[in-house]
Each structure stands twice: as structure tokens, then as C-alpha cells.
């Protein structure tokens, strides 16, 4: 039986240095079409893209009042945004700008789902927006919302000469793509996850980003016809406005946190683990501060656990890859207070410390996945 699954994780960055944020899990069965030709063309690929329709959507979003009122939404420093403002600033009152502004105002996650859904669309040879053949189904709820406004979006693209703007900045996009291709260590991240989650394999990955994305990230895991393809919608790791020295490990968590959700979530949702998690994390107030603004964004015990695990895995990634262990220890120690005091995960420091300990003393052959029962034993005693 052919099935399609989509899972989504949302990440709102609270710090440029350590890239911490809020993740919300959504799920459901959607429709993509990974036919045999698509599988043959994409199996084993890591595609790194600044997708054109996503960039079009983000230009529209940058013009909204909603974006103006949220400092973390659009990256507004540097020459690229200056070019965006120069070419598109006079179009703030276009119909599509007002519609997307209203949609984001009524649904705070529409910003992220709209970006994800935009990958289902492309321009054809006649400059006409259309759905992609392999993403022509429901895909995400926002896909239909985008499709219902496709005429207004087309009108905006034509009126503003967007496609010429996109082509004119292709060299800039290529410079940033080169960072991910050459120095972000993504293959090493995949190898690490494959080693530590031996029951999970993916057939291809798409790293999808934009110079306009500042403080949001998400991932969706797509599977159809036996072919698994996570999409990692991420921001570019600006540190001090520069893109050099890009092998700095401080730049990697933003990418690693989206990748690892496509592994650790699957492990957490295995029957034996999820049954225990649902019992242990049933009392949310024990694991989250109900007064924290993040409290209501985690709608199940499993999603709470997955967020604890998500950032504990970053600690392990640092342990295995940092060349400065003193700096790594400081990072791990600072992560606990940040997660507890600013994000409301009230027992994260202890959780992280215990998981790091378990990892350091693990037996030969033990993986991160095999440590889940042990960390749940610790959780059970709290």
C-alpha cells in the first residue's frame, strides 16, 4: 500500500548565537506523488535551493505590516534586503500583500506553512504559476490557500517584474548555496544521525532557504511510494552579518535541529517509547512552565519530549564535533538555563545533563536510539 506522510516542526529563533526557539509538531496524511521517475531522478540527492516561488512569497511577506511588527520574521540587514525594498517597496498595497497579511494575523503559523506549501508551485516556460507534477495534491493546508490566491500572486509577480529580480540575484543565492554545499558539514550530520538511529533512513534531502528568512525554521518529512524525502526549511546562519568562517560550529545547530527531528521523532513515536512518553509527560506542568508563552504550542506529551530530545541531541553533536571542549562544556551548561528560563522547559537542564552522561558512558554498540529507554527511566523518577 502506498502512503504519504507529512510531519512539520516549527522553529522560532530566540538567539542568534545558539539558535534556540520554539518547535511545534503537526502531522497528517497528505498527497505528494513520488512516482518512479521522480525516485530515479532524486534518490541519494541533497538538493540545496533558494526556491523561486518561496522567494516570491517571502518578498510579499516582507511588505506586510505583520512582518514590520515582528522583528524576527524578515532579515532586514545587508544589501539584499535593500534591493528588495528598492524594487518592491512601492507595492505594499497590492491585493496579495493585504491578503497574506490578514492570513498571518489570524493564524501565526500561516507564515511557516505558506513557505512549505510554496514548494508545490513553479513558473512554467510561459512565466505562469502552476502546481508541480510531483506536489500536485493537498500537500499542506496552506497549499490550497496559496492556490486560491494564485491569480493575485501571478499579478504581483508580473507587475513587479519579480522573475527578473530573482534571476539578477542568482549569483548571490549561489554564494549562499555554496556555504551549505562546501562547509556546513551536512553529510557528516546525516552520517551521525544514521549511525545513532539505525532504524531510520531517508532517500533524499532538500535544504530550502532564503536570504530573507531571519528567525523561523521548519521541517516536513515527506514519504510516498517507499521514498522518504525530508524538506528542511531553514534560515541562513548570519553571524555578525558575515558568511565567511562558515565552518564555525556555532552555525550548525540551526541545520542540525531540523535534520534530527526526522530521526528522533520516528524513534520517539515507536509504540514502546510513545506509550511510556505519554504516561511520563502526561502532566505538562511538570515539564513546562504554564506561565511561559511557549506552553500552549506543545499539544501532546510526545511533542514535549521530542523538543527536550531535539536540543539534547545538539549537545551530543557538539561533544562529537567541537575542537574546543571547554567551549562545548560552556555551551551545554548555558543551554539548560536558556531552555528553562526563556522557553519554559522546566526540567531541561537535568534532562540534558543526564542524557549527556548516558552518551559518554554508553556501552560499545549502543546508539542514541538505544538510550531512549534509559533517559525515560530517568524521566520516570522525576
C-alpha positions in Angstrom: 0.0 0.0 0.0 1.4 3.4 -1.0 1.2 6.0 1.8 2.3 9.6 2.1 3.1 11.2 5.4 3.9 14.8 6.3 5.3 15.9 9.6 6.1 19.5 10.4 8.3 21.2 13.1 8.4 24.9 13.7 11.4 26.7 15.0 11.3 30.4 16.1 14.8 31.6 16.8 15.3 33.3 20.1 19.1 33.9 19.9 21.4 34.4 17.0 24.3 32.8 18.9 22.8 29.5 19.8 19.7 29.5 17.7 17.2 28.4 20.3 13.5 28.5 19.7 10.1 27.0 19.7 9.1 23.9 17.9 5.6 22.7 17.3 4.7 19.3 15.7 1.9 18.9 13.2 1.1 15.7 11.4 -1.2 14.1 9.0 -1.6 12.3 5.7 -1.2 14.5 2.7 -0.7 13.9 -1.0 2.5 14.1 -3.0 3.4 11.9 -6.0 6.8 10.4 -5.8 6.5 8.3 -9.0 9.2 6.0 -10.3 10.7 8.7 -12.5 10.9 11.1 -9.6 12.5 8.5 -7.4 15.1 7.6 -10.1 16.0 11.3 -10.5 16.2 12.2 -6.8 17.4 9.1 -4.9 20.5 9.9 -3.0 20.5 13.6 -3.7 20.9 16.5 -1.3 19.3 19.4 -3.1 20.2 22.9 -1.8 17.9 25.6 -3.2 16.6 29.1 -2.9 13.2 28.2 -4.5 11.8 30.8 -6.7 8.2 30.7 -5.6 9.2 30.6 -2.0 11.3 33.7 -2.6 8.3 35.4 -4.2 6.1 34.6 -1.2 8.8 35.9 1.2 9.1 39.2 -0.8 5.3 39.6 -0.4 5.6 38.8 3.3 8.4 41.3 3.8 6.0 44.0 2.6 3.3 43.2 5.1 2.6 45.1 8.3 2.8 41.7 10.1 6.4 41.4 9.1 7.1 45.0 10.2 5.7 44.3 13.7 7.8 41.1 14.2 11.5 41.8 14.3 12.4 38.1 13.9 10.4 37.4 10.8 12.4 39.0 7.9 16.1 39.5 7.8 16.4 43.3 7.0 20.1 43.9 7.2 22.5 43.9 4.3 22.4 44.7 0.6 19.9 42.0 -0.4 17.0 43.4 1.6 18.0 46.9 0.5 17.5 45.6 -3.1 14.1 44.1 -2.1 12.9 47.3 -0.5 14.1 49.4 -3.5 12.3 47.2 -6.1 9.2 46.1 -4.2 8.6 48.7 -1.5 6.1 50.7 -3.5 3.8 47.6 -3.8 2.8 47.3 -0.2 -0.8 48.0 -1.0 -1.2 45.2 -3.6 -4.1 42.8 -3.1 -1.9 39.7 -2.4 0.1 41.7 0.3 -3.1 42.6 2.1 -4.5 39.0 1.9 -1.3 37.4 3.2 -1.1 40.0 6.0 -4.6 39.2 7.1 -4.0 35.4 6.9 -0.8 35.7 9.1 -2.6 37.9 11.5 -5.3 35.4 12.1 -3.0 32.3 12.1 0.5 32.8 13.4 1.7 29.6 11.8 0.5 30.5 8.3 3.9 32.2 7.7 5.7 28.9 8.0 3.1 26.6 6.3 2.9 29.0 3.4 6.6 28.8 2.8 6.4 25.0 3.0 3.4 24.9 0.6 5.1 27.2 -1.9 7.4 24.3 -2.9 4.4 22.8 -4.6 4.5 25.6 -7.2 6.7 26.8 -10.0 6.7 29.1 -13.0 6.3 27.4 -16.4 8.1 28.3 -19.6 5.4 31.0 -20.2 6.0 32.6 -16.8 2.7 31.2 -15.5 2.5 29.9 -11.9 1.3 26.3 -11.7 1.5 23.3 -9.4 4.4 20.9 -9.7 3.6 17.5 -11.1 5.0 15.7 -8.0 3.5 18.1 -5.5 0.1 18.4 -7.1 -2.0 17.1 -4.2 -3.1 18.6 -0.9 0.5 18.6 0.4 -0.2 21.0 3.3 -3.3 23.0 4.3 -1.6 26.2 3.0 -1.2 24.7 -0.5 -4.9 25.3 -1.2 -4.8 28.7 0.4 -1.9 29.6 -1.9 -3.7 28.1 -4.9 -6.9 30.1 -4.2 -4.8 33.3 -4.4 -2.7 32.3 -7.3 -4.2 34.9 -9.7 -3.3 37.7 -7.2 0.2 36.2 -6.7 0.7 36.0 -10.5 -0.4 39.6 -10.9 2.1 40.7 -8.3 5.0 38.8 -9.9 4.1 40.3 -13.3 3.6 43.8 -12.1 6.8 44.0 -10.0 9.0 42.1 -12.6 9.8 39.6 -9.8 11.3 37.0 -12.1 13.9 39.4 -13.4 14.8 40.3 -9.9 15.3 36.7 -9.0 17.5 36.0 -12.0 19.6 39.1 -11.3 20.4 37.8 -7.8 21.2 34.2 -8.8 24.9 34.7 -8.2 24.1 35.9 -4.6 21.9 32.8 -4.0 24.7 30.6 -5.4 27.2 32.1 -2.9 25.0 31.1 0.0 24.2 27.7 -1.5 28.0 27.1 -1.7 28.2 27.5 2.1 25.8 24.6 2.6 27.4 22.6 -0.1 31.0 23.0 0.9 31.3 23.8 4.6 28.1 23.1 6.6 29.0 19.5 7.2 25.6 18.3 6.2 26.8 14.9 5.0 28.5 14.4 8.4 25.2 15.3 10.2 23.4 12.7 8.1 26.0 10.1 8.9 25.8 10.9 12.6 22.0 10.5 12.6 22.2 7.3 10.5 24.7 5.9 13.0 22.7 6.8 16.0 19.2 6.0 14.6 19.9 2.8 12.7 16.2 2.0 12.1 15.7 5.3 10.2 16.8 6.0 6.6 15.9 8.7 4.2 16.4 8.6 0.4 17.0 12.3 -0.3 17.0 15.7 1.4 16.1 19.2 0.3 17.7 22.2 2.1 15.4 25.1 1.3 16.2 28.6 2.4 16.1 32.3 1.6 18.2 35.3 2.4 15.0 36.9 3.7 14.3 34.3 6.4 15.6 35.5 9.8 14.1 33.7 12.8 12.0 30.8 11.7 12.7 27.3 10.6 10.6 24.1 9.9 10.9 20.6 8.6 8.5 18.4 6.8 9.1 14.7 6.3 7.6 13.5 3.0 7.1 9.8 2.2 5.4 8.2 -0.7 5.9 5.0 -2.8 8.6 3.9 -0.4 10.6 7.1 -0.9 11.4 9.4 2.0 12.4 13.0 1.4 12.6 15.5 4.3 12.4 19.1 3.4 14.5 21.4 5.7 13.2 25.0 5.6 15.9 26.9 7.3 17.4 30.4 7.7 20.9 31.4 6.6 23.3 31.4 9.6 24.3 35.0 9.6 26.7 35.8 12.4 27.7 39.4 12.6 26.4 39.8 9.1 29.2 37.7 7.6 29.2 34.4 5.7 32.9 33.6 5.9 34.4 31.3 8.6 31.4 29.2 7.9 32.8 26.0 9.5 32.3 27.6 12.9 30.3 25.1 14.9 28.0 27.8 16.2 26.5 27.9 12.8 25.4 24.3 12.7 22.6 23.9 15.3 20.1 25.7 13.1 20.5 23.0 10.4 21.1 20.1 12.7 17.9 20.7 14.8 15.8 20.4 11.7 17.6 17.3 10.4 17.5 15.4 13.7 13.7 15.8 14.1 13.4 13.5 11.0 15.2 10.8 13.1 14.4 11.3 16.8 10.7 11.9 16.2 10.4 8.5 14.5 12.2 6.8 17.4 10.0 8.6 20.0 6.9 7.6 18.2 7.6 3.9 18.2 5.0 2.1 20.2 7.1 1.1 23.1 8.6 4.6 23.5 5.5 6.6 22.9 3.5 4.6 25.4 6.0 5.4 28.1 6.3 9.1 27.0 2.5 9.6 27.1 2.5 8.4 30.7 5.6 10.2 31.9 4.9 13.5 30.2 1.1 13.5 30.7 1.4 16.2 33.4 2.6 19.1 31.2 3.0 21.3 34.2 5.8 19.0 35.5 7.8 19.6 32.3 6.8 23.0 31.1 6.1 26.2 32.9 2.4 27.0 32.3 3.2 30.8 32.6 5.7 30.6 29.7 4.4 31.9 26.3 5.5 28.6 24.7 3.3 26.5 26.9 0.3 26.0 24.6 2.4 25.3 21.5 3.1 21.7 22.5 -0.1 19.8 22.2 0.9 16.3 23.3 3.3 14.6 25.7 5.3 13.2 22.7 5.9 16.7 21.2 7.1 17.9 24.6 9.6 15.0 24.9 10.7 15.5 21.3 11.6 19.1 22.0 13.6 18.1 25.0 15.4 15.5 22.9 15.9 17.8 20.0 18.2 20.1 21.9 19.8 17.3 24.0 21.0 15.9 20.6 22.6 19.3 19.8 24.7 18.8 23.0 25.8 15.4 21.7 26.6 16.8 18.3 28.8 19.4 19.9 30.5 16.8 22.0 31.4 14.7 18.9 32.4 17.6 16.7 33.8 20.5 18.6 37.6 21.1 18.7 37.2 23.2 21.8 35.8 21.1 24.6 35.9 24.0 27.2 33.7 26.0 24.9 31.4 22.9 24.4 31.0 22.4 28.1 30.1 26.1 28.5 27.5 25.8 25.7 26.0 22.7 27.3 25.8 24.4 30.7 24.3 27.6 29.3 21.7 25.6 27.3 19.9 24.5 30.4 19.1 27.9 31.9 18.1 29.2 28.4 15.7 26.4 27.8 14.2 26.6 31.3 14.1 30.3 32.0 13.3 31.6 28.5 11.5 28.8 26.9 9.8 27.2 29.9 11.1 23.6 29.6 11.4 23.5 33.4 13.5 20.3 33.7 15.7 20.5 30.7 19.0 21.2 32.5 18.7 17.9 34.4 17.4 16.0 31.3 20.3 17.3 29.2 22.9 16.6 31.8 21.7 13.0 32.2 21.5 12.4 28.5 25.0 13.7 28.0 26.1 11.4 30.9 24.4 8.4 29.3 26.0 9.1 26.0 29.5 9.5 27.5 29.3 6.1 29.4 27.4 4.2 26.7 28.5 0.7 26.0 30.1 -0.3 22.8 27.5 -0.7 20.1 24.9 1.5 21.9 23.4 4.2 19.9 21.4 7.3 20.8 18.2 5.4 19.9 19.1 2.6 22.2 19.4 5.2 25.0 15.8 6.3 24.8 14.6 3.7 27.4 17.4 4.8 29.8 16.5 8.5 29.6 12.9 7.6 30.0 13.9 5.7 33.2 15.4 9.0 34.5 12.3 11.0 33.5 10.1 8.5 35.2 11.8 9.1 38.5 11.4 12.9 38.4 
